[in-house]
Amino acid sequence: MAEPTTIRYSAPFSVVGPRGPRFGDYVGLSTTLRPPSAQGLPGRRHLEDFLRHKRWMYTFAANRDLLVTAAIVDAGPTGTTFITVADRRTGKLLADISRPGGTKPMVAVNDHPGEGHRSRYRMPGSDVSMQTTDGLLHVRAKVGSPVGLPAIGKPAVELDLAFDITASPALTVISDLKTEPPLVSTTGKNAALPVSGRVVVRQGGIVHAFDITDGLGGFDYTSGNLPRHTQWRWAYLVGRLANGKTLGLNLSADFSGLVGNARENSVWYDGQLMAIDPDATIDVDLDEPGKPWHVRTSDGKVDLVFDPIGVHRESLDLKLVRSRFLQPVGEFSGTIKLGRRTLDVDRLPGVVENQDVIW
């Protein structure tokens, strides 16, 4: 069993140093996160970078009434955006929208995980943007369902959210993927961040409008050269415990080239960032992802059950590109042990994820 990092140093300015990639897990966000380019002749190198370099910005926000996710993905030859909105009061999904098939320059994610971040998905009927300025990550979206365009889900959704990314210490991880050939993946994440803003869902003449003043959330920025066949499972939660303290959890399992050694596994508790066991399992019946998921670390210190409210699904089979992506939104219950302290988790909002993609 791999051990969690006991001391995390400040994040480096960039991924590559004089001796190569600066592998490790760090506190804070690197100014830029971009893996080193592929090796070989220029033409081959540029093609490999185009095909293998994947990057995305994903955001999650919740309060006692709703859950909201939004993502912009630049996968090289193609890109996508997706948004889900769930009503925690009724236990129902209000919106589940995907826009596959976007291409450059309509889809773009830059190399900055924190200050200076810019990402955008812009296609007819869809305009989603994420931008970080002066410590605030702004997520704005206007998405409809124009006839004739690829879309899953028909509601019209408007988002205008602001995340204070300075409120909790961020996490940067630069990973050496044990693949053939070896690859480099990077990620910058944060959790338990204050969120404010407005969410509007319109469908069938009914308007669901939410003003968020007491929300918590976070983000996942990833930029990596990933293998053609990539798999992972992921769990993420934010919320406030019965004692009033904030909690965030980021946990990865079975990531291609990192099985049993996910250095991104972390807890944010009351404004502190702590490494946890890098060896975790996320168990699910893939044929019935709407049933409970079980999330555990090998040392037993994280033991959670996730109950889905709804399941966001994306299945694609274009022969050369195939994917099966599941991301339920819902609530976690169970325990997290930090030293001698046991945290009781009772219906805290979050997501779980299963990705299996050939790209």
C-alpha positions in Angstrom: 0.0 0.0 0.0 1.4 3.4 -1.0 1.5 6.0 1.8 0.1 9.5 1.6 2.5 12.4 1.4 3.2 13.7 4.9 4.5 17.1 3.8 3.4 18.9 0.6 5.6 21.6 -0.7 4.5 24.7 -2.6 3.5 24.1 -6.2 6.2 24.8 -8.8 5.7 27.6 -11.3 5.6 25.1 -14.2 5.6 21.4 -14.9 9.1 20.9 -16.3 12.3 21.8 -14.6 16.0 21.5 -15.5 15.9 17.7 -14.8 12.5 17.0 -16.3 9.0 16.9 -15.0 8.6 17.9 -11.4 6.6 14.8 -10.3 4.8 15.1 -7.0 1.8 16.5 -5.1 1.9 20.1 -4.0 0.0 22.8 -2.1 -1.2 25.7 -4.3 -1.7 26.0 -8.1 1.1 26.0 -10.6 0.8 29.1 -12.8 0.8 26.9 -15.9 0.0 23.2 -16.2 0.9 21.6 -19.5 2.7 18.2 -19.9 5.9 18.1 -21.9 5.6 17.5 -25.6 5.9 14.1 -27.2 9.3 13.0 -28.4 10.4 12.3 -32.0 10.4 14.1 -35.4 8.5 17.4 -35.5 5.6 16.1 -37.7 5.2 13.0 -35.6 5.5 15.0 -32.4 2.9 17.5 -33.3 0.5 14.7 -34.3 1.0 12.9 -31.0 0.4 16.1 -29.1 -2.8 16.8 -31.0 -4.1 13.2 -30.4 -2.9 12.6 -26.8 -3.2 16.0 -25.1 -6.5 16.2 -23.3 -7.5 19.0 -20.9 -10.6 20.2 -19.2 -12.1 22.4 -16.6 -14.9 20.9 -14.4 -16.9 22.8 -11.7 -19.2 21.6 -9.1 -21.5 23.7 -6.8 -24.2 22.9 -4.3 -26.3 24.2 -1.5 -29.2 22.7 0.4 -31.5 23.0 -2.6 -29.5 22.0 -5.6 -26.4 20.6 -7.3 -24.8 22.0 -10.4 -22.0 20.6 -12.6 -20.5 22.2 -15.6 -17.5 21.1 -17.8 -15.6 22.1 -20.8 -13.5 19.4 -22.4 -10.8 19.9 -25.1 -9.9 16.3 -26.2 -7.7 17.3 -29.1 -9.6 16.2 -32.2 -12.9 16.9 -30.6 -14.5 18.6 -27.6 -17.6 18.8 -25.5 -19.5 20.6 -22.8 -22.0 19.2 -20.3 -24.2 20.6 -17.6 -26.4 19.0 -14.9 -28.7 20.6 -12.5 -30.4 18.5 -9.7 -33.0 19.5 -7.2 -32.1 18.1 -3.8 -35.5 18.9 -2.4 -37.3 16.6 -4.9 -34.5 14.2 -5.7 -34.9 14.8 -9.4 -32.7 16.0 -12.3 -33.9 19.3 -13.7 -31.3 19.4 -16.5 -28.9 16.9 -18.1 -27.4 18.5 -21.2 -24.4 17.4 -23.4 -23.0 19.0 -26.5 -20.5 16.6 -28.1 -18.7 17.2 -31.3 -17.2 20.6 -30.8 -13.9 21.4 -32.4 -11.2 24.1 -32.3 -11.5 27.1 -32.2 -15.0 26.7 -30.8 -13.7 24.7 -27.9 -10.7 26.0 -26.0 -9.1 25.4 -22.5 -5.9 27.3 -21.7 -2.9 26.2 -19.7 -3.8 28.2 -16.5 -5.6 26.3 -13.7 -6.0 29.3 -11.5 -5.5 33.0 -12.1 -5.8 33.7 -15.8 -7.8 30.6 -16.6 -9.9 30.8 -19.8 -12.0 28.1 -21.3 -14.9 28.3 -23.7 -17.4 26.1 -25.6 -19.2 28.1 -28.3 -21.5 26.4 -30.8 -24.9 27.4 -32.2 -27.3 27.4 -29.2 -24.6 26.9 -26.7 -22.2 29.4 -25.0 -20.3 28.2 -21.9 -17.3 30.0 -20.5 -15.1 29.8 -17.5 -12.7 32.6 -16.5 -10.6 33.4 -13.4 -9.8 37.0 -12.5 -8.8 38.4 -9.1 -9.3 35.1 -7.4 -12.9 34.5 -8.7 -13.7 31.7 -11.1 -16.7 32.8 -13.1 -18.8 30.2 -14.8 -21.4 31.5 -17.3 -23.6 29.5 -19.6 -26.5 29.9 -21.9 -27.5 26.6 -23.4 -30.6 25.7 -25.4 -31.5 22.8 -27.7 -31.5 23.9 -31.3 -33.1 21.5 -33.7 -30.6 19.4 -35.7 -27.6 19.8 -33.4 -26.3 16.9 -31.3 -27.7 17.3 -27.8 -28.9 15.1 -24.9 -31.6 16.8 -22.9 -33.9 19.6 -23.9 -34.1 22.2 -21.0 -32.7 25.6 -21.6 -30.1 26.4 -18.8 -28.5 29.7 -17.7 -25.6 29.7 -15.2 -23.9 32.7 -13.6 -21.7 31.4 -10.8 -18.7 32.8 -8.9 -16.2 30.6 -7.0 -13.8 32.1 -4.5 -10.7 30.0 -5.4 -8.6 31.7 -2.6 -10.8 30.5 0.3 -9.1 27.0 0.5 -5.6 25.8 -0.3 -5.5 24.3 -3.8 -3.8 21.0 -4.9 -1.5 20.5 -7.8 -0.3 17.0 -8.8 2.2 16.1 -11.6 2.0 12.4 -12.3 4.2 9.9 -14.0 1.9 7.5 -15.8 3.3 4.0 -15.9 2.0 3.4 -19.4 3.7 2.4 -22.7 5.2 4.8 -23.6 5.3 6.7 -20.2 3.2 9.8 -20.2 2.7 12.8 -18.0 -0.6 14.1 -16.5 -1.2 17.2 -14.4 -4.1 18.4 -12.4 -5.1 21.4 -10.2 -8.0 21.1 -7.9 -9.8 22.7 -5.0 -12.9 22.1 -2.8 -15.1 23.6 -0.1 -15.0 27.0 -1.9 -17.7 29.6 -1.3 -20.0 29.9 -4.4 -22.6 32.5 -5.2 -24.7 33.2 -8.2 -27.9 32.2 -10.1 -29.1 29.1 -11.9 -32.2 29.1 -14.2 -33.7 26.1 -15.9 -36.6 26.5 -18.4 -38.6 23.6 -19.8 -42.1 23.2 -21.0 -43.2 26.7 -19.8 -41.9 26.0 -16.3 -39.1 28.1 -14.9 -36.9 26.8 -12.0 -34.8 29.7 -10.7 -32.3 29.5 -7.8 -30.3 32.3 -6.2 -27.2 30.9 -4.5 -25.8 32.8 -1.6 -24.7 30.0 0.7 -23.2 27.5 -1.7 -20.0 25.5 -1.6 -18.1 24.0 -4.6 -14.8 23.5 -6.3 -13.1 22.7 -9.6 -11.0 20.1 -11.4 -8.6 21.3 -14.0 -6.7 18.6 -15.8 -4.1 18.7 -18.6 -2.4 15.5 -19.6 -1.0 13.4 -22.3 -3.2 10.4 -21.8 -3.1 6.9 -23.2 -5.3 5.9 -26.1 -7.3 3.7 -23.8 -7.9 5.7 -20.6 -9.9 4.6 -17.5 -10.6 6.0 -14.1 -13.1 6.3 -11.3 -13.5 9.4 -9.3 -15.4 10.7 -6.2 -15.8 14.3 -5.1 -17.8 16.0 -2.4 -18.2 19.3 -0.7 -20.4 20.4 2.2 -20.7 21.5 5.7 -20.7 19.1 8.7 -23.0 19.2 11.7 -20.2 21.1 13.6 -20.4 23.8 11.0 -17.0 23.1 9.5 -16.5 22.8 5.8 -15.4 19.5 4.2 -14.2 18.6 0.7 -13.0 15.2 -0.7 -11.2 14.4 -3.9 -10.5 10.7 -4.5 -9.4 8.9 -7.7 -9.2 5.2 -8.3 -7.9 2.9 -11.1 -6.6 5.8 -13.2 -4.6 4.4 -16.1 -0.9 4.2 -15.2 -1.6 5.2 -11.6 -3.5 2.2 -10.1 -3.0 2.3 -6.3 -1.0 5.5 -6.4 -3.3 8.4 -6.9 -1.5 11.3 -5.2 -4.4 13.6 -5.7 -6.4 11.8 -3.0 -7.1 14.6 -0.5 -9.4 16.0 2.2 -10.1 19.7 2.8 -11.3 20.1 6.4 -12.0 23.5 8.0 -9.6 25.3 5.6 -6.8 22.7 5.7 -5.6 20.5 2.9 -4.6 16.9 3.9 -3.3 14.0 1.9 -5.0 10.7 2.3 -4.4 7.1 1.2 -3.5 7.1 -2.5 -4.9 3.6 -2.9 -8.7 3.6 -3.1 -11.6 1.7 -4.6 -14.9 2.9 -6.0 -17.3 0.0 -6.5 -20.4 0.2 -8.7 -22.6 -2.0 -10.8 -22.0 -0.5 -14.2 -25.3 -2.0 -15.5 -27.2 -0.1 -12.8 -25.3 3.1 -11.9 -28.4 4.6 -10.3 -27.8 2.2 -7.4 -25.5 3.1 -4.5 -21.7 3.4 -5.1 -19.2 2.5 -2.4 -16.1 4.6 -1.9 -13.2 3.4 0.3 -9.5 3.8 0.9 -7.4 0.7 1.5 -6.5 1.9 5.0 -10.2 2.1 5.9 -10.1 5.8 6.8 -12.6 6.7 4.1 -15.7 4.6 4.0 -18.6 6.2 2.2 -21.8 5.3 0.4 -23.0 7.4 -2.5 -26.7 7.6 -3.3 -27.4 9.0 -6.8 -30.1 11.5 -7.5 -29.6 11.1 -11.3 -27.0 9.8 -13.7 -25.4 11.8 -16.5 -24.4 9.4 -19.3 -22.4 9.8 -22.4 -21.9 6.8 -24.8 -20.1 7.2 -28.0 -19.0 4.7 -30.7 -17.2 6.3 -33.7 -15.0 3.2 -34.1 -11.8 5.2 -33.7 -13.2 7.0 -30.7 -15.4 5.1 -28.2 -16.4 6.1 -24.7 -18.6 5.1 -21.8 -18.9 7.9 -19.3 -21.1 7.9 -16.2 -21.3 10.7 -13.7 -24.1 10.5 -11.2 -24.8 13.4 -8.9 -26.1 12.8 -5.4 -25.2 12.6 -1.8 -22.5 10.8 0.3 -22.9 9.3 3.8 -20.4 7.5 6.0 -17.2 8.3 7.8 -13.8 9.9 7.1 -11.1 9.5 9.7 -8.4 12.2 10.1 -5.9 11.2 12.7 -7.9 10.6 15.9 -10.9 12.5 14.6 -13.8 10.7 12.9 -16.0 12.9 10.7 -19.6 11.8 10.2 -20.7 12.5 6.7 -24.5 12.8 6.4 -25.9 13.4 2.9 -23.2 15.7 1.7 -23.5 16.6 -2.0 -21.1 15.4 -4.6 -20.5 13.3 -7.7 -19.0 10.0 -8.6 -17.6 9.0 -12.0 -16.6 6.1 -14.2 -14.7 6.8 -17.4 -13.7 4.2 -20.0 -12.6 5.8 -23.3 -10.6 5.1 -26.4 -9.6 8.5 -27.9 
